[in-house]
């Protein structure tokens, strides 16, 4: 995974987590938990992909 793509994925992950937190706390809907989980996966995925390739997504 290229560094730019990894950065975009991480930014989307952060946005998904923030949206999920907003939905859970402001609207009291459990659907926000799904958004938080998706955000965490989007944050972790670039790191895992980089490690698997052996050069740390550089």
Order of alpha helices (4+ residues) and beta strands (2+ residues): alpha-alpha
